[in-house]
Amino acid sequence: MSSESKRTAARPVGECVGRLPEEEEQKDVFVVGLDTASNVDLTPQTPIRRKPRASFSGFSHAVSDLRTLPKRMSSQRKYPVVANDTFHNDLKYIHPTMQAAEKKYIDEPSIWDQGSRLPPHPKAPGWLRRCVSTTFRHRRRTFDTPSRPATAKWAQNDTFFIPAPAIGTSPPTLPENYTSGSAARAAAAAQNEMLDYLRKYKRDQKNGKVRGDGESGVGIDTRPAEMESTMARRDPFRELPRELFTHILSYLDAPSLISSELVSRQWHSSATDPLVWKQIFHSNFRPQTQTIPENSSDFQVGGRGLGNEEPDQDWKRMWKVRKALHQRWTDNHAAAIYLEGHYDSVYCVQFDEDKILTGSRDRTVRIWDARTYRCTRILGVSSRSSPLPLPSLASNSGPRPFTKLFSQQFKIEAESMAKPPLYHVGSILCLQYDDDIMITGSSDRTCIVWDIKADWKPIRRVRYHNAGVLDICFDKKHVVSCSKDTSVCLWDRQTGEQIHRLGGHRGPVNAVQLRGNLAVSASGDGVAKLWNLVSGSCVKEFPSKNRGMACVEFSPDSLTIFAGGNDQVIYQFDASTGEMHREFKGHSGLVRSLHLDSANGRVVSGSYDTSVRVYDIRTGNSMVDFTGWTTSWILSAKLDYRRIIATSQDGRAVVIDFGYDLPGTELLERRPKASISSLSEDVARLKADD
């Protein structure tokens, strides 16, 4: 028998070797089931192929899909590799411990020859220990391809044989010669450990615990642990005087101050101190100090919402009430109280915390109680004997009042309806009052001065215009009135004598405002003019873009002018430069009325589109939009910290109250102090009772 036949006969049944390339026929050959040192016949024969076993789990197809994915590895290389190192180019980043294991597998083929496995290093990660302890030979091989590498060259020209995790959340890369689910479990374990490390790193990075590089010293905390714990446990209440500690707390914001009350009883006692909460309240709701021109009237429309500003006030509760009011403004949550009593259109309104005054086309001024909404007084003689039928209120889209109230028709006392010696014989078009007097302007071309302290007694009547008086404004020294005759008149408050007659407008002057020695007027000719009252000359003009102006407002510091009119836009001008800073848009009809609440940073507008809008003067954003709360044009609108009062052509005045049915609003009102005499009488009465 020839040597070739002997080698063929020595081959076990069922084992075969595939044909190798000619350039490698004389090189190392790995034969399944035989020792490489034995004398075997390497004559190539037709390989015997077995029928593949059916897969009941679908694992083979799943791994085949995974194997087709690109291997997502980092571009970093932790060790040098030889040229054309396909194996390591595919695995661009592997854990350092795994690198050492793979190099040992590849560079020491004797381990494979002995049929043993690489013993895991005791400090190797758990996934690596599971990986190297995994065998891929649980099933008999279907094809005659080598199942183990004989040399490192085999690994360079074939796919890798150790499961490797992918980068991030990508699926792990499985070996080419998988034979059981243990390979998938090993790769999944490696993937999970890497993901756990990434999660921990991201969590530490978010909490500011990212480790430094360990060499430059960046991020290393050298403070002793005992020093840190000692500093954290030092109570400032015990270390500082109580007055100083209380003063420090006053610089906190309200939420932080409320949280500090829970630290201890001592902290609670200092954090609830009225002086601390007074500082918090004033920092949030007290208007910023402004330069007010000399001789300006100290009267403010509505209330200030600061209470009596006494030291013993419940400032914390007042702060909570103001915050609740602010939230209601933001949510457009308000009640509607309708004042019904005038017999015709209501042209003008002004109010404070105690009373509301309205002037009407029926030639009368009505005085209403601001708490009960009862009509307590009527000034003038009505032109009608019966009121107009009031139309029903329609339900329109947009914010609606959470409740509606209507003033009751109370019987007015006879002395409250007595005919005064002076009264208007035309519509009451405008009015203004302070603590001492009220001045009304009428379509009868005259103005009447009323003495409030003398039970609303008329003092004098002045006539300086040739048409109806459309608006009026005064301070402690001057009175400014404007008319349909295109003129603006300046006259003395005490004597009523005319000082200047300001001309220059080419249309009816619909509105006027006064600040010290400056006055601003808005006309139907589409121009607002700034006047110097000392010289009587026009200082600056502020034109609209399109049409006439119907209303104007002048800020208390004389720096900003607001004007609105027929073009349905509200303009904000710089009084010093004449430049227009902003336009407030939103109305779809003529803007008939404006009022500036500088203390709270709001401006309210009333329009012929039956809407009342409130804007934030700091941002220009619309805060409130109430449309259809009346059935006709809005002719006048005023506001304070909790209310908007608007008058309408339908004969009503509507009070839009954000503080209705809100507990604690009485703390924000200014209550009159008891006089010394009444206080002494109360003390004497108490002694007598004892």
C-alpha positions as CSV (number, residue, x, y, z in Angstrom):
1,M,0.0,0.0,0.0
2,S,1.3,3.4,-0.9
3,S,2.0,6.1,1.6
4,E,-0.9,8.1,0.2
5,S,-3.4,5.2,0.6
6,K,-2.1,4.7,4.1
7,R,-2.8,8.3,5.0
8,T,-6.3,8.0,3.5
9,A,-7.0,4.9,5.4
10,A,-5.9,6.5,8.6
11,R,-8.6,9.2,8.3
12,P,-11.5,8.6,10.7
13,V,-14.9,8.1,9.3
14,G,-16.9,11.3,9.2
15,E,-13.9,13.6,9.5
16,C,-12.5,15.6,6.6
17,V,-10.3,18.5,5.8
18,G,-11.1,21.2,3.3
19,R,-8.8,22.0,0.4
20,L,-6.3,24.8,1.4
21,P,-4.8,27.3,-1.1
22,E,-1.7,26.1,-2.8
23,E,0.5,28.7,-1.1
24,E,-0.6,27.4,2.3
25,E,-0.7,23.7,1.6
26,Q,2.7,23.2,3.2
27,K,1.9,25.4,6.2
28,D,0.2,24.6,9.5
29,V,-3.0,22.6,9.1
30,F,-5.5,22.2,11.9
31,V,-7.5,18.9,11.6
32,V,-10.6,18.4,13.7
33,G,-10.3,15.4,16.0
34,L,-6.6,14.6,15.4
35,D,-3.4,15.7,17.0
36,T,-1.4,18.0,14.7
37,A,1.7,16.0,15.4
38,S,0.3,12.7,14.2
39,N,1.0,11.3,10.7
40,V,-2.2,11.7,8.7
41,D,-3.1,11.7,5.1
42,L,-3.8,15.2,3.9
43,T,-5.0,14.3,0.4
44,P,-8.0,16.5,-0.4
45,Q,-11.3,14.6,-0.7
46,T,-14.9,15.6,-1.3
47,P,-16.1,16.9,2.0
48,I,-19.0,15.1,3.6
49,R,-21.7,17.5,4.4
50,R,-24.4,16.8,7.0
51,K,-27.9,18.1,6.9
52,P,-28.3,21.1,9.1
53,R,-30.4,20.7,12.2
54,A,-33.7,22.5,12.3
55,S,-33.7,25.6,14.5
56,F,-36.6,25.7,16.8
57,S,-35.6,28.9,18.7
58,G,-34.9,31.1,15.7
59,F,-31.5,32.0,17.3
60,S,-29.6,31.2,14.2
61,H,-31.5,33.7,12.1
62,A,-31.3,36.4,14.8
63,V,-27.5,36.0,15.1
64,S,-27.1,36.0,11.3
65,D,-28.9,39.4,11.3
66,L,-26.7,40.7,14.1
67,R,-23.6,39.5,12.2
68,T,-24.5,41.5,9.2
69,L,-24.6,44.8,11.2
70,P,-21.4,46.9,11.0
71,K,-19.2,46.6,14.0
72,R,-19.5,49.8,16.0
73,M,-16.2,50.2,17.7
74,S,-14.2,53.2,18.9
75,S,-11.4,54.5,16.7
76,Q,-9.0,54.5,19.7
77,R,-6.2,51.9,19.7
78,K,-4.9,50.8,23.0
79,Y,-2.0,48.6,21.6
80,P,0.1,48.4,18.5
81,V,-0.9,46.0,15.8
82,V,0.8,44.5,12.8
83,A,0.0,45.6,9.2
84,N,-3.2,44.3,7.6
85,D,-4.4,43.3,11.0
86,T,-8.0,42.7,9.9
87,F,-8.9,41.2,13.3
88,H,-8.0,44.2,15.3
89,N,-9.2,46.7,12.7
90,D,-12.6,45.2,13.1
91,L,-12.5,45.4,16.9
92,K,-11.4,49.0,17.1
93,Y,-11.9,49.2,20.8
94,I,-12.0,46.4,23.3
95,H,-11.7,46.6,27.1
96,P,-7.9,46.4,28.0
97,T,-8.4,43.2,30.0
98,M,-10.1,41.7,27.0
99,Q,-7.3,42.8,24.7
100,A,-4.8,41.0,26.8
101,A,-6.9,37.8,26.8
102,E,-7.4,38.0,23.0
103,K,-3.7,38.5,22.4
104,K,-3.0,35.5,24.6
105,Y,-5.4,33.4,22.6
106,I,-3.9,34.4,19.3
107,D,-0.2,34.4,20.2
108,E,-0.2,31.1,22.2
109,P,-1.8,28.5,19.9
110,S,-0.6,25.8,22.3
111,I,-3.5,26.7,24.5
112,W,-5.8,25.7,21.7
113,D,-3.7,22.7,20.9
114,Q,-4.1,21.4,24.5
115,G,-7.8,21.9,24.2
116,S,-7.9,24.0,27.3
117,R,-9.4,27.4,28.0
118,L,-7.8,30.6,29.1
119,P,-8.2,30.9,32.9
120,P,-9.8,34.3,33.7
121,H,-7.8,36.8,35.6
122,P,-9.2,37.3,39.2
123,K,-9.5,41.0,38.6
124,A,-11.1,40.7,35.1
125,P,-14.7,42.0,34.7
126,G,-17.4,39.5,35.2
127,W,-18.5,39.6,31.6
128,L,-15.0,38.8,30.5
129,R,-14.8,35.8,32.8
130,R,-18.1,34.5,31.5
131,C,-16.9,35.2,27.9
132,V,-13.6,33.2,28.1
133,S,-15.2,30.4,30.0
134,T,-17.8,29.9,27.3
135,T,-17.4,27.1,24.9
136,F,-18.7,27.2,21.3
137,R,-18.5,23.4,20.7
138,H,-21.6,22.1,22.4
139,R,-23.0,20.9,19.0
140,R,-21.3,18.9,16.4
141,R,-20.2,21.0,13.5
142,T,-22.3,21.0,10.4
143,F,-19.6,22.0,7.9
144,D,-15.9,21.1,7.8
145,T,-14.6,24.6,8.6
146,P,-12.1,24.9,11.4
147,S,-13.6,25.6,14.7
148,R,-10.4,26.8,16.4
149,P,-7.5,28.8,15.1
150,A,-4.1,27.2,15.0
151,T,-2.1,30.4,14.6
152,A,-2.4,34.1,14.7
153,K,-2.4,34.2,10.9
154,W,-5.7,32.4,10.9
155,A,-7.2,35.1,13.0
156,Q,-5.9,37.7,10.6
157,N,-7.8,36.3,7.6
158,D,-11.0,35.1,9.3
159,T,-13.7,36.5,11.5
160,F,-13.1,36.9,15.2
161,F,-14.1,34.2,17.6
162,I,-14.7,36.1,20.9
163,P,-18.1,37.9,21.5
164,A,-17.7,41.6,21.8
165,P,-20.0,44.3,23.1
166,A,-21.1,47.1,20.8
167,I,-20.8,50.9,21.5
168,G,-23.8,52.5,23.3
169,T,-27.1,50.7,23.0
170,S,-26.3,48.9,19.7
171,P,-26.6,45.1,19.7
172,P,-23.5,43.1,20.7
173,T,-21.3,41.5,18.0
174,L,-21.4,37.7,18.1
175,P,-18.7,35.3,17.0
176,E,-18.9,33.7,13.5
177,N,-18.6,30.2,14.8
178,Y,-21.4,30.3,17.4
179,T,-22.9,27.0,18.4
180,S,-25.1,27.8,21.4
181,G,-26.8,30.5,23.4
182,S,-23.9,30.9,25.8
183,A,-22.1,33.2,23.3
184,A,-25.1,35.5,23.2
185,R,-25.3,35.5,27.0
186,A,-21.6,36.4,27.3
187,A,-21.9,39.2,24.8
188,A,-25.0,40.5,26.4
189,A,-23.3,40.4,29.8
190,A,-20.5,42.5,28.5
191,Q,-22.9,44.9,26.9
192,N,-24.8,45.3,30.2
193,E,-21.7,46.1,32.1
194,M,-20.7,48.7,29.7
195,L,-24.1,50.3,29.8
196,D,-24.1,50.3,33.6
197,Y,-20.8,52.2,33.5
198,L,-22.1,54.7,31.0
199,R,-25.2,55.3,33.2
200,K,-23.1,55.8,36.3
201,Y,-20.9,58.2,34.4
202,K,-23.8,60.3,33.2
203,R,-25.4,60.3,36.6
204,D,-22.1,61.5,38.2
205,Q,-21.7,64.1,35.5
206,K,-25.2,65.4,36.2
207,N,-24.5,65.6,39.9
208,G,-21.2,67.3,39.4
209,K,-19.2,64.3,40.5
210,V,-17.2,63.6,37.3
211,R,-13.8,62.5,38.2
212,G,-10.7,64.5,37.3
213,D,-7.9,63.1,35.2
214,G,-6.0,62.0,38.4
215,E,-2.7,63.6,37.3
216,S,-3.3,67.4,36.9
217,G,-5.3,67.6,40.1
218,V,-8.4,69.0,38.4
219,G,-11.5,68.2,40.2
220,I,-9.8,66.8,43.3
221,D,-11.2,68.0,46.6
222,T,-8.4,68.4,49.1
223,R,-10.6,69.6,52.0
224,P,-10.6,67.4,55.0
225,A,-13.9,65.6,55.6
226,E,-14.1,66.6,59.2
227,M,-13.7,70.3,58.2
228,E,-16.6,70.1,55.7
229,S,-18.9,68.4,58.1
230,T,-18.0,71.0,60.8
231,M,-18.9,73.9,58.5
232,A,-22.1,72.3,57.5
233,R,-23.3,71.9,61.0
234,R,-22.7,75.5,62.2
235,D,-26.1,77.2,62.8
236,P,-26.0,80.9,61.9
237,F,-28.8,81.5,64.4
238,R,-26.5,80.5,67.2
239,E,-23.4,82.1,65.7
240,L,-24.9,85.5,64.9
241,P,-26.9,88.1,66.8
242,R,-30.6,87.7,66.3
243,E,-31.0,91.1,64.8
244,L,-28.3,90.4,62.2
245,F,-29.7,87.0,61.4
246,T,-33.2,88.5,60.9
247,H,-31.8,91.1,58.7
248,I,-30.1,88.5,56.6
249,L,-33.3,86.6,56.2
250,S,-35.0,89.7,54.8
251,Y,-32.9,89.4,51.7
252,L,-34.4,86.0,50.8
253,D,-37.2,85.6,48.4
254,A,-40.6,84.5,49.7
255,P,-40.4,80.8,48.8
256,S,-37.0,80.5,50.4
257,L,-38.1,82.3,53.5
258,I,-41.1,80.0,53.9
259,S,-38.8,77.0,53.6
260,S,-36.5,78.4,56.3
261,E,-39.4,78.4,58.7
262,L,-39.2,74.6,58.8
263,V,-35.6,74.4,60.0
264,S,-36.2,74.8,63.7
265,R,-38.2,76.7,66.2
266,Q,-35.6,79.5,66.4
267,W,-35.6,79.8,62.6
268,H,-39.3,79.8,62.5
269,S,-39.4,82.7,65.1
270,S,-37.0,84.8,63.0
271,A,-38.5,83.9,59.6
272,T,-42.0,85.0,60.7
273,D,-40.9,88.3,62.0
274,P,-43.2,91.1,60.7
275,L,-40.2,93.3,59.7
276,V,-38.8,90.5,57.5
277,W,-42.1,90.0,55.7
278,K,-42.6,93.7,55.3
279,Q,-39.3,93.8,53.4
280,I,-40.4,90.9,51.3
281,F,-43.8,92.5,50.6
282,H,-42.3,95.9,49.6
283,S,-39.7,94.3,47.4
284,N,-42.5,92.5,45.4
285,F,-45.4,95.0,45.4
286,R,-44.3,98.4,46.4
287,P,-43.8,100.7,43.4
288,Q,-40.3,101.8,42.7
289,T,-39.3,105.3,43.7
290,Q,-39.9,107.7,40.8
291,T,-39.1,111.3,40.3
292,I,-42.5,113.1,40.6
293,P,-42.7,116.6,39.3
294,E,-43.4,119.4,41.8
295,N,-47.0,120.4,42.3
296,S,-48.2,117.0,41.0
297,S,-51.4,115.8,42.7
298,D,-50.8,113.1,45.2
299,F,-54.1,111.4,44.4
300,Q,-54.0,107.9,42.8
301,V,-56.9,106.3,41.0
302,G,-58.1,103.2,43.0
303,G,-56.2,101.8,45.9
304,R,-52.5,101.1,46.4
305,G,-52.9,97.6,47.9
306,L,-50.4,98.3,50.7
307,G,-52.8,98.6,53.7
308,N,-52.1,101.2,56.3
309,E,-48.3,100.4,56.2
310,E,-48.2,99.9,59.9
311,P,-45.4,97.8,61.5
312,D,-47.9,95.5,63.2
313,Q,-49.7,94.5,60.0
314,D,-49.8,90.8,59.0
315,W,-47.3,91.3,56.1
316,K,-47.0,87.6,55.4
317,R,-50.7,87.2,54.9
318,M,-50.9,90.4,52.8
319,W,-48.1,88.9,50.6
320,K,-50.2,85.7,50.1
321,V,-53.3,87.8,49.1
322,R,-51.4,89.8,46.6
323,K,-49.9,86.7,45.1
324,A,-53.4,85.2,44.8
325,L,-54.6,88.4,43.1
326,H,-51.7,88.3,40.7
327,Q,-52.5,84.7,39.8
328,R,-56.1,85.7,39.1
329,W,-54.9,88.5,36.8
330,T,-52.9,85.9,35.0
331,D,-55.8,83.5,34.7
332,N,-58.3,86.2,33.7
333,H,-60.4,85.0,36.7
334,A,-62.7,87.9,37.8
335,A,-66.2,88.7,38.8
336,A,-68.4,91.2,37.0
337,I,-70.5,93.7,39.1
338,Y,-72.8,95.9,37.0
339,L,-73.7,99.4,38.3
340,E,-77.1,100.2,36.9
341,G,-78.8,103.5,37.6
342,H,-77.8,106.0,34.9
343,Y,-80.5,106.9,32.4
344,D,-78.1,107.1,29.4
345,S,-74.6,106.5,28.3
346,V,-71.8,106.6,30.9
347,Y,-68.9,108.7,29.6
348,C,-66.4,108.9,32.5
349,V,-65.4,107.2,35.7
350,Q,-62.9,107.6,38.6
351,F,-62.7,105.6,41.8
352,D,-60.8,105.0,45.0
353,E,-61.1,102.4,47.8
354,D,-64.2,104.0,49.2
355,K,-66.2,105.4,46.3
356,I,-66.8,105.3,42.6
357,L,-67.9,108.3,40.6
358,T,-69.5,108.1,37.2
359,G,-70.6,110.9,34.8
360,S,-73.3,110.3,32.2
361,R,-75.1,111.7,29.2
362,D,-78.1,112.1,31.5
363,R,-76.3,115.2,32.9
364,T,-75.7,113.7,36.4
365,V,-72.8,112.4,38.4
366,R,-73.5,109.4,40.6
367,I,-71.5,108.4,43.7
368,W,-71.4,104.7,44.5
369,D,-70.1,102.9,47.6
370,A,-67.1,100.9,46.5
371,R,-67.9,98.0,48.9
372,T,-71.7,97.7,48.7
373,Y,-72.1,99.1,45.2
374,R,-75.0,101.2,46.3
375,C,-75.6,104.6,44.8
376,T,-75.4,107.0,47.7
377,R,-75.5,110.4,46.0
378,I,-76.6,112.1,42.7
379,L,-75.1,115.4,41.7
380,G,-77.1,117.4,39.0
381,V,-80.5,117.2,37.5
382,S,-81.2,114.3,35.1
383,S,-82.4,115.0,31.6
384,R,-84.6,111.9,31.7
385,S,-87.3,110.7,34.1
386,S,-86.9,107.0,33.4
387,P,-83.9,104.9,32.5
388,L,-83.3,103.4,29.1
389,P,-84.1,99.7,28.7
390,L,-80.9,97.8,29.3
391,P,-80.1,95.1,26.7
392,S,-79.3,91.6,27.9
393,L,-75.7,90.5,28.1
394,A,-74.7,88.0,25.4
395,S,-72.4,85.1,26.0
396,N,-69.4,85.6,23.8
397,S,-66.3,83.6,23.4
398,G,-63.2,84.3,25.6
399,P,-62.9,84.7,29.3
400,R,-66.2,85.1,31.1
401,P,-66.9,86.3,34.6
402,F,-67.1,83.5,37.2
403,T,-70.0,85.3,38.7
404,K,-72.3,88.3,37.8
405,L,-73.8,90.7,40.3
406,F,-76.1,93.7,39.7
407,S,-76.4,96.7,41.9
408,Q,-79.8,97.0,43.6
409,Q,-82.0,100.0,42.9
410,F,-82.1,101.6,46.3
411,K,-84.3,104.6,47.1
412,I,-82.2,107.7,47.2
413,E,-82.9,110.1,50.1
414,A,-84.5,113.4,49.2
415,E,-81.5,115.5,50.4
416,S,-79.3,113.5,48.2
417,M,-81.3,114.4,45.1
418,A,-81.8,118.1,46.0
419,K,-81.3,120.5,43.1
420,P,-77.9,122.2,43.5
421,P,-77.4,125.9,42.9
422,L,-75.0,125.0,40.0
423,Y,-75.3,122.1,37.7
424,H,-74.6,121.1,34.1
425,V,-77.3,121.4,31.4
426,G,-75.4,119.1,29.1
427,S,-73.8,115.6,29.1
428,I,-71.0,115.0,31.7
429,L,-68.1,114.2,29.4
430,C,-65.2,114.2,31.9
431,L,-64.4,114.4,35.6
432,Q,-61.5,114.3,38.0
433,Y,-61.3,114.6,41.8
434,D,-58.8,114.5,44.6
435,D,-59.2,114.8,48.4
436,D,-60.5,118.4,48.2
437,I,-62.3,119.2,45.0
438,M,-63.9,117.6,41.9
439,I,-64.0,119.3,38.5
440,T,-66.4,118.2,35.8
441,G,-66.5,119.1,32.1
442,S,-69.7,119.1,30.0
443,S,-71.0,119.4,26.5
444,D,-72.5,122.7,27.7
445,R,-69.0,124.2,27.2
446,T,-68.4,124.9,30.9
447,C,-66.5,123.4,33.9
448,I,-67.8,123.3,37.5
449,V,-65.6,123.0,40.6
450,W,-67.2,121.0,43.5
451,D,-66.0,121.2,47.1
452,I,-65.9,117.6,48.4
453,K,-65.3,118.5,52.1
454,A,-68.3,120.8,52.0
455,D,-70.7,118.0,51.1
456,W,-70.1,118.2,47.3
457,K,-71.1,121.9,47.2
458,P,-70.4,123.6,43.8
459,I,-67.9,126.4,44.1
460,R,-67.7,128.1,40.7
461,R,-68.4,127.6,37.0
462,V,-65.8,128.5,34.4
463,R,-66.2,128.9,30.7
464,Y,-63.1,129.2,28.5
465,H,-64.1,127.0,25.5
466,N,-66.5,127.5,22.6
467,A,-67.5,123.8,22.4
468,G,-67.9,120.8,24.6
469,V,-65.2,120.2,27.2
470,L,-63.9,116.7,26.3
471,D,-61.2,116.1,29.0
472,I,-59.8,117.8,32.1
473,C,-56.8,117.3,34.4
474,F,-55.4,119.2,37.4
475,D,-52.7,119.2,40.0
476,K,-52.2,121.3,43.2
477,K,-51.6,124.4,41.1
478,H,-53.0,124.2,37.6
479,V,-56.0,123.0,35.7
480,V,-55.8,122.0,32.0
481,S,-58.9,121.5,29.9
482,C,-59.4,120.6,26.2
483,S,-62.3,121.0,23.9
484,K,-63.9,120.2,20.6
485,D,-62.9,123.7,19.5
486,T,-59.3,122.5,19.0
487,S,-58.0,124.5,22.0
488,V,-56.2,123.6,25.3
489,C,-56.7,126.0,28.2
490,L,-54.5,126.4,31.3
491,W,-56.1,128.1,34.3
492,D,-55.4,128.6,38.0
493,R,-56.9,126.0,40.4
494,Q,-57.5,128.5,43.3
495,T,-58.9,131.5,41.4
496,G,-60.1,130.0,38.2
497,E,-58.4,132.6,36.1
498,Q,-57.1,131.6,32.7
499,I,-53.2,131.6,32.3
500,H,-52.7,130.3,28.7
501,R,-54.7,129.3,25.7
502,L,-52.7,126.8,23.8
503,G,-53.4,126.5,20.1
504,G,-51.9,124.4,17.4
505,H,-54.1,121.4,16.8
506,R,-56.2,121.2,13.6
507,G,-58.9,118.9,15.1
508,P,-60.8,118.3,18.3
509,V,-58.6,117.8,21.3
510,N,-59.9,114.6,22.8
511,A,-57.6,114.1,25.8
512,V,-55.1,115.9,28.0
513,Q,-52.7,115.0,30.8
514,L,-50.7,117.2,33.2
515,R,-47.3,116.5,34.9
516,G,-45.7,119.5,36.6
517,N,-44.9,122.2,34.0
518,L,-45.6,119.8,31.1
519,A,-48.8,118.8,29.5
520,V,-49.6,116.5,26.7
521,S,-52.7,116.6,24.4
522,A,-54.1,114.1,21.8
523,S,-56.2,115.3,18.9
524,G,-58.3,114.0,16.1
525,D,-55.7,115.5,13.7
526,G,-53.5,112.4,14.5
527,V,-50.9,114.3,16.5
528,A,-50.0,114.3,20.2
529,K,-48.3,117.5,21.4
530,L,-46.1,118.1,24.4
531,W,-46.5,121.6,25.9
532,N,-44.4,123.8,28.1
533,L,-46.9,125.5,30.5
534,V,-44.5,128.2,31.6
535,S,-43.9,129.5,28.1
536,G,-47.1,128.2,26.5
537,S,-45.3,126.7,23.6
538,C,-45.3,123.3,21.9
539,V,-42.1,121.4,22.8
540,K,-42.5,118.2,20.7
541,E,-45.0,116.4,18.5
542,F,-45.8,112.7,18.4
543,P,-47.6,111.7,15.2
544,S,-49.6,108.5,14.7
545,K,-49.0,106.4,11.6
546,N,-52.5,106.7,10.1
547,R,-55.4,108.3,11.8
548,G,-56.6,110.5,14.7
549,M,-55.9,110.1,18.4
550,A,-58.6,109.7,21.0
551,C,-56.8,109.2,24.3
552,V,-53.5,109.9,25.9
553,E,-51.6,109.0,29.1
554,F,-48.5,110.6,30.7
555,S,-46.3,108.6,33.1
556,P,-45.7,110.1,36.6
557,D,-42.0,110.6,35.9
558,S,-42.8,112.5,32.6
559,L,-40.7,110.2,30.5
560,T,-43.3,108.1,28.6
561,I,-46.4,109.0,26.7
562,F,-49.1,106.5,25.6
563,A,-51.6,107.4,22.9
564,G,-54.3,105.5,21.1
565,G,-57.0,106.2,18.6
566,N,-58.6,105.4,15.3
567,D,-55.9,103.1,13.9
568,Q,-56.7,100.6,16.7
569,V,-53.1,100.7,18.0
570,I,-51.6,102.0,21.3
571,Y,-48.3,103.9,20.8
572,Q,-45.6,104.2,23.4
573,F,-43.4,107.3,22.9
574,D,-40.3,108.6,24.6
575,A,-41.2,112.1,25.8
576,S,-37.5,113.2,25.7
577,T,-36.6,112.1,22.2
578,G,-40.0,111.7,20.5
579,E,-39.2,108.2,19.3
580,M,-41.8,105.5,19.3
581,H,-40.7,102.6,21.4
582,R,-43.5,100.1,21.1
583,E,-47.0,99.4,19.6
584,F,-49.6,97.6,21.6
585,K,-51.9,95.7,19.2
586,G,-55.0,93.6,19.7
587,H,-58.0,95.9,19.4
588,S,-60.3,95.7,16.3
589,G,-61.9,99.1,16.9
590,L,-61.2,102.7,17.9
591,V,-59.2,102.9,21.2
592,R,-61.4,105.3,23.2
593,S,-59.7,105.2,26.6
594,L,-56.3,104.7,28.3
595,H,-55.2,104.6,31.9
596,L,-51.7,103.9,33.2
597,D,-51.2,102.1,36.5
598,S,-47.4,102.7,36.9
599,A,-47.3,101.2,40.4
600,N,-48.1,97.8,39.0
601,G,-46.7,98.2,35.5
602,R,-50.0,97.9,33.6
603,V,-51.9,100.0,31.1
604,V,-55.7,99.4,30.4
605,S,-57.5,100.3,27.2
606,G,-61.1,100.4,26.3
607,S,-62.3,100.2,22.7
608,Y,-65.3,100.5,20.5
609,D,-64.9,96.7,19.8
610,T,-66.5,96.3,23.3
611,S,-63.3,94.9,24.7
612,V,-61.1,95.8,27.7
613,R,-57.5,94.9,27.4
614,V,-54.6,95.2,29.9
615,Y,-51.0,95.2,28.8
616,D,-47.7,94.8,30.7
617,I,-45.8,98.0,30.0
618,R,-42.4,96.2,30.7
619,T,-42.8,93.5,28.1
620,G,-45.7,94.8,25.9
621,N,-47.6,91.5,26.3
622,S,-51.4,91.4,26.6
623,M,-52.4,90.2,30.1
624,V,-56.2,90.6,30.1
625,D,-58.7,90.5,27.2
626,F,-62.3,90.8,28.2
627,T,-64.6,91.2,25.2
628,G,-68.3,91.4,25.3
629,W,-68.7,92.1,29.0
630,T,-70.8,95.0,28.0
631,T,-73.2,95.3,25.1
632,S,-71.8,98.5,23.5
633,W,-68.8,100.7,23.2
634,I,-66.3,101.1,26.0
635,L,-66.1,104.8,26.7
636,S,-63.8,104.9,29.7
637,A,-61.7,102.5,31.7
638,K,-59.6,102.8,34.9
639,L,-57.8,100.2,37.0
640,D,-55.8,99.6,40.2
641,Y,-54.2,96.6,41.8
642,R,-57.4,94.5,42.0
643,R,-60.1,96.1,39.8
644,I,-61.0,97.4,36.4
645,I,-64.0,99.7,36.1
646,A,-65.2,100.4,32.6
647,T,-68.2,102.5,31.4
648,S,-70.2,101.8,28.4
649,Q,-72.6,103.4,26.0
650,D,-75.4,101.0,27.1
651,G,-75.8,103.0,30.4
652,R,-73.9,100.5,32.6
653,A,-70.6,100.6,34.5
654,V,-69.0,97.2,35.0
655,V,-66.6,96.5,37.9
656,I,-64.3,93.7,36.9
657,D,-63.1,92.6,40.4
658,F,-60.2,90.1,40.6
659,G,-60.5,90.1,44.4
660,Y,-64.1,89.3,44.7
661,D,-64.7,86.5,47.3
662,L,-61.0,86.3,48.0
663,P,-60.2,86.1,51.8
664,G,-57.9,88.7,53.2
665,T,-58.4,91.5,50.6
666,E,-59.5,93.8,53.4
667,L,-55.9,93.8,54.7
668,L,-54.8,95.5,51.5
669,E,-57.2,98.4,51.9
670,R,-56.3,101.7,53.5
671,R,-58.4,102.0,56.6
672,P,-59.0,105.5,58.2
673,K,-57.3,105.9,61.6
674,A,-59.4,106.7,64.5
675,S,-59.0,110.3,65.7
676,I,-57.6,111.1,69.1
677,S,-60.9,112.4,70.4
678,S,-62.9,109.4,69.3
679,L,-60.2,107.1,70.8
680,S,-60.4,109.0,74.2
681,E,-64.1,108.7,74.1
682,D,-63.9,105.0,73.6
683,V,-61.5,104.7,76.5
684,A,-63.8,106.7,78.8
685,R,-66.7,104.6,77.8
686,L,-64.8,101.4,78.7
687,K,-63.9,102.8,82.1
688,A,-67.5,103.7,82.7
689,D,-68.6,100.2,81.8
690,D,-66.1,98.7,84.3
